[in-house]
Amino acid sequence: RATSYELRATSYELRATSYELRATSQQYKSGFASRISSQSSSRYRSASKAAMQPLPAEVTAWR
């Protein structure tokens, strides 16, 4: 039969593990979100940059 000290120690260990899991989960989520936002922003940035370039036919017609 476990003593109250052993039960308290086990309870603290379980709580610490729970906090570690939550922290790891938050880090994973924030890392995933930053990867998604950087991918989408670079995609939109390159698309908008391409949209600003005139077509070669338009340049030739303008000259």
Secondary structure, 3 states (H helix, E strand, C coil): CCCHHHHHHHHHHHHHHHHHHHHHHHHHHHHHHHHHHHHHHHHHHHHHHHHHCCCHHHHHHHC
